[in-house]
Amino acid sequence: MKYGIDMPIPPVSGQVEITTVVDWAVEAEEAGWDAFSVWDHLLMWYPEDHEVFDPWIVRAAIAVKTKSIKIASNITPLARRRPWKVARESVSLDHLSNGRVIMGVGLGAPPEEFDAFGEEANPKIRAEKLDEAMEILTGLWSGEPVSFKGKHFNLKEVTFRPRPVQKPRIPIWVGGAWPNKNPFRRAARYDGVVPTREWPDFLSPEDLREVLTLIEGYRGNLKDFDAAVFGQTTGVDKTEDRLTIESWIESGATWWFEMINGWRAKPKELLERIRNGPPEV
């Protein structure tokens, strides 16, 4: 099991300097966490006033301020992004970090964030756009000539260089809400899965077993395939931590992401949780 920090931007309501998020990533690396993930939203939903920063700018700053921690995007909503722009951003970040990027992708949520800017909120159409965007993204990462004609995206023959540092490509984790099976059919074609349930429900270890059984049926095996789960329950009692993490390991999880956000605690307590490091199992 590996361990990461998962954080919205800003992590709490009110005024938060963008450098604070970067500083917390540095603290996470020093405390022994394996990855640091920031959300990808144009809007946030704290009840008080707050300021939102661009995740790719924050990830780039983290890349130059850290040395070993993985930099994850859980989740980039490709349905509202130009895939060729994401290809440039992600490869640039992979070079800036010397191969530490994990590309999490999904439909994006909530639909209201799409509606607010006049973008398509229908999940079926967003799923179509996501599939096309992923094909374009991996094609452009290859460094070979790519053409694409789809329902939503069209690409005349182009070649993107440089290629990513990581081989054969930047790992792609696909997010989705169980028990909807379509996201996990999609995940089976790539390198990992980020399963959830629709808020306010949380995924259970039993859910994860079903998710991975489905994915294994499509892949044939789960070799070199990651499963990332999320929670905000560790760091209080070591015995409870061990029981929690072991239940996820037994269900097939390879990553635990600790959720650090303003709905959980105040900034001082959140930073203390980061500094205390991953669960001891």
HELIX and SHEET records of a PDB file:
HELIX    1   1 ILE A   18  GLU A   30  1                                  13    
HELIX    2   2 PRO A   55  LYS A   65  1                                  11    
HELIX    3   3 LEU A   78  ARG A   80  5                                   3    
HELIX    4   4 PRO A   83  LEU A   96  1                                  14    
HELIX    5   5 PRO A  111  ASP A  115  1                                   5    
HELIX    6   6 PRO A  123  TRP A  141  1                                  19    
HELIX    7   7 ASN A  182  ALA A  187  1                                   6    
HELIX    8   8 PRO A  205  ARG A  219  1                                  15    
HELIX    9   9 LYS A  238  SER A  251  1                                  14    
HELIX   10  10 PRO A  267  ARG A  275  1                                   9    
SHEET    1   A 9 LYS A   2  MET A   7  0                                        
SHEET    2   A 9 ALA A  35  VAL A  38  1                                        
SHEET    3   A 9 LYS A  70  PRO A  77  1                                        
SHEET    4   A 9 VAL A 101  GLY A 106  1                                        
SHEET    5   A 9 ILE A 172  ALA A 177  1                                        
SHEET    6   A 9 GLY A 192  THR A 196  1                                        
SHEET    7   A 9 ASP A 226  GLY A 231  1                                        
SHEET    8   A 9 TRP A 255  MET A 259  1                                        
SHEET    9   A 9 LYS A   2  MET A   7  1                                        
SHEET    1   B 2 VAL A 146  LYS A 149  0                                        
SHEET    2   B 2 ASN A 154  VAL A 158 -1                                        
END                                                                             
